[in-house]
Amino acid sequence: MINSSKLAARLPFPHTVRWLMPVVLVLFFLAILIWLPWQARQMESSERQEQLIADTLWVEQTIRFQMGRHEESMRTLGNDILSGMPADQLRERMLRLMKTGTELKRLMWLEPDGRVVASTEAAPPRAARLSASSRDAAERARRGRNPAYGQPEPETLNPAGTPGAIMMDYHLPLFRGDSYVGSVVATYQLSSLLDEMVPWWFAQDNQITLLDRDDRILARRAAAGPGHGVYTHKRALDLPGVSVTLMTDSVKSEPKLLPNLLVGSVIALSLALLWSLLALWGHISRRLAAEDALRQQMAFRTAMENSLVTGLRARDLEGRITHVNPAFCQMVGYTEEELVGRSPPMPYWAPEVMAEYQHRLANVLAGSVTPQFETIFQRPDGTRIPVLIFEAPLVDDAGRHTGWMGSILDISDRKRIEELNREHQEKLQASARLATMGEIASMLAHELNQPLAAISSYTTGALNLLSRSDGAPVDSGKLKPALEQASAQARRAGQIVRSVFDFVKKRTAERQDVALADMLDSIRALIELQARHYQVTFRSVLPADLPLVRADRMMIEQVLLNLTRNGIEAMANVPLARRTLMLEACYDAPAHQVSVCIVDNGHGIPQEVAERLFSPFFSTKAQGMGMGLNICRTAIEFHGGTLTHRDNPEGGTIFTFTLPASGA
């Protein structure tokens, strides 16, 4: 039989561990019991300090905000002085300002020599009584032309040795041009500043003090007694020309350690087991609730998806369809069973855009997708439907890219509306061109009358020459100049007629690469016709290297004619020397667009008219329809450009529009 003492001697390590482990655990538990209250005390102390800092910042901002409001009131008061407000009305304004801020003790208006013009004092002196620091602040404000505060003087003490009612002056210099005409002086009582601007709840827990740059006391508020010096914070008031610091000292002492030790230990040990049981029960309850919520959410999402009119289509990374909703099936005319799992090519792809589908599929397989595009789907009966597709990547809960999700909208109705709008716009453009021709009909008749009269005169002369020949041969040298002049005048009249015909004839909107100079030449005769009527000089500056623009020629000619006509008519009442209309163009290479400016020297556009300038049916002309500028802006925006206007620095208005350059 083995002796137990010998066995214990041979196996000391397990025996020692058996007794050592409980001791270690008890010591560890005691250490935790000691450490936790100490840590809680430290955290509570830090929280108090952080709360004090946050409250001090809030009080500082409150004081600065209120003083900022007073500064704004002083600036308003200064503006009233500069505008010539009488002294008695000014004093009433000052008294009203002091009623809204009891921290203000005095308001004065001083002339440059220090004489008091108006003051809130009942019996103001003839000359202002200012301290040395206040006079220094007034001089700094005058030299710098900016408001300044005078440094408070804490040396003024009561007989008891405590700070008296320390004042601080604010000087607002007044200038009329470069001439100094005086200043507005506002006097603050610093003790009232603390009484009025520091909230009562903050004063109940803290001692608030205002200090100068040497930490001397300027004012103090201690509603709950002196602070303990445990939690303190200083914050400088951002006042121009003066150094004043806001100091807060909490009346709270450091948190106690021993009263929380036993209570915390008992509560922690008692609640530990209950917490573990509740945590397990809560985990099971949450799991069951999450499963039920998931089922409800899946049912809700399924019902919501089935009620959508937007088609939904999910594809994997190989392009196979993994999910479709009923709206998509109804859109393409195939069932879910016919589509899910199907690989490209899809049965709803239209033959005429098959190459486009293949190109996009190649991009999808390469990991790239077009976020938004328009295309055409084909139903089993051959019906084509235009669709707008939005696609985005599908990412699982692990962050892996698993496919693509597409939202498909049937835009058949939108396409029909766009076509109707296009037709309506064409009709409106045609009506506007006819109206334009009607407005310049008298000028056109006058312009045609001149070449026709010249033709009549030359042909009459030729006939008279022939009738006097008496059978003798006619001298061709005399007859030829008259016929050449008649021919030239006939060509001139024909050019005017062709310009009108080309301008008013109805054409289908078609964008093409066209030179701005060609469009201007087509309507130059009409522009110059109106310019001559109003005795306006028309000039154009087009760079030789100006690129072609991508535009509908008919629309842009309409825009050019409308804008030039407005500019010409705007100069009807200006001196003849200023009646010049300038058309300039330049190329913006970064934006790849051409900018066109029409500059007139007319009467300009008032602000109330500019706000409604592009509104339909708004016109400043007695016989105007109010559609010209609205049509111009619609035409420019149709091309992807913008139409704006601004004042001409030399008088008049500058209208500017942009067009995409060829290849944009």
Secondary structure as GFF3:
##gff-version 3
##sequence-region A 1 664
A	DSSP	alpha_helix	4	10	.	.	.	ID=ss1
A	DSSP	alpha_helix	12	82	.	.	.	ID=ss2
A	DSSP	alpha_helix	87	100	.	.	.	ID=ss3
A	DSSP	beta_strand	104	110	.	.	.	ID=ss4
A	DSSP	beta_strand	116	119	.	.	.	ID=ss5
A	DSSP	alpha_helix	132	144	.	.	.	ID=ss6
A	DSSP	beta_strand	148	149	.	.	.	ID=ss7
A	DSSP	beta_strand	167	176	.	.	.	ID=ss8
A	DSSP	beta_strand	179	189	.	.	.	ID=ss9
A	DSSP	alpha_helix	190	197	.	.	.	ID=ss10
A	DSSP	alpha_helix	200	203	.	.	.	ID=ss11
A	DSSP	beta_strand	206	211	.	.	.	ID=ss12
A	DSSP	beta_strand	217	221	.	.	.	ID=ss13
A	DSSP	beta_strand	232	239	.	.	.	ID=ss14
A	DSSP	beta_strand	242	250	.	.	.	ID=ss15
A	DSSP	alpha_helix	258	307	.	.	.	ID=ss16
A	DSSP	beta_strand	311	316	.	.	.	ID=ss17
A	DSSP	beta_strand	321	324	.	.	.	ID=ss18
A	DSSP	alpha_helix	326	332	.	.	.	ID=ss19
A	DSSP	alpha_helix	336	339	.	.	.	ID=ss20
A	DSSP	three_ten_helix	351	353	.	.	.	ID=ss21
A	DSSP	alpha_helix	354	365	.	.	.	ID=ss22
A	DSSP	beta_strand	372	378	.	.	.	ID=ss23
A	DSSP	beta_strand	384	395	.	.	.	ID=ss24
A	DSSP	beta_strand	401	410	.	.	.	ID=ss25
A	DSSP	alpha_helix	412	439	.	.	.	ID=ss26
A	DSSP	alpha_helix	441	467	.	.	.	ID=ss27
A	DSSP	alpha_helix	476	504	.	.	.	ID=ss28
A	DSSP	beta_strand	511	514	.	.	.	ID=ss29
A	DSSP	alpha_helix	516	533	.	.	.	ID=ss30
A	DSSP	beta_strand	537	541	.	.	.	ID=ss31
A	DSSP	beta_strand	549	552	.	.	.	ID=ss32
A	DSSP	alpha_helix	553	570	.	.	.	ID=ss33
A	DSSP	three_ten_helix	576	578	.	.	.	ID=ss34
A	DSSP	beta_strand	580	588	.	.	.	ID=ss35
A	DSSP	beta_strand	593	599	.	.	.	ID=ss36
A	DSSP	alpha_helix	607	610	.	.	.	ID=ss37
A	DSSP	alpha_helix	628	638	.	.	.	ID=ss38
A	DSSP	beta_strand	643	647	.	.	.	ID=ss39
A	DSSP	beta_strand	653	660	.	.	.	ID=ss40
###
